[in-house]
Structures are given as C-alpha cells and as structure tokens.
C-alpha cells in the first residue's frame, strides 16, 4: 500500500488545476480553510474525499490520518466505482 502524498504535492496539484486552494474549496463547496486544516493533520472527511476524487487517488493517499483507517473508510467515490466496475468485469475483488 502506497503512503500518503506529501501535503505540498497535494497543494501543488490543486493549484495547477484550480489556481488556488481557496478556488478549489469554493468550487467543491467546502468550508473555508478545510483543505489547509486537513493537510495540517485534522480529520476533515469532506475535504479529503473532494481531494481524492479530484486527484483520482484513494482516500488513504490524501492524509496519514486516513492511511491508518484505510480499511474502515474505504476510498474516494470515483475510486470505489472503478473498483466495482473492475470487479464486475473480472469477477475478482480489487
């Protein structure tokens, strides 16, 4: 299992796509500073799910907090859909 991305890498990818982290928060209708708080170590699931879905990565790669809870929290909605589709096509669990 891959470790979480570095917070600076996440911020850089969000800035490349949205210009600023604040624009990302507005576009995804997240609370102000929720991404910053998440990247500083707070457990903010809506922000983590939005980042995972936008960057198309599993939830446990967004924050060390969710990395430890990987089995309980599963992954981002888009990633779950891909895994379910792959499972239907192959007949095997992802």
C-alpha positions, 0 to 999 in steps of 0.5 A: 500500500502506497503512503500518503502524498506529501501535503505540498504535492497535494497543494501543488496539484490543486493549484495547477488545476484550480489556481488556488486552494481557496478556488478549489474549496469554493468550487467543491463547496467546502468550508473555508480553510478545510483543505489547509486544516486537513493537510495540517493533520485534522480529520476533515472527511469532506475535504479529503474525499473532494481531494481524492476524487479530484486527484483520482487517488484513494482516500488513504493517499490524501492524509496519514490520518486516513492511511491508518483507517484505510480499511474502515473508510474505504476510498474516494467515490470515483475510486470505489466505482472503478473498483466495482466496475473492475470487479464486475468485469473480472469477477475478482475483488480489487 
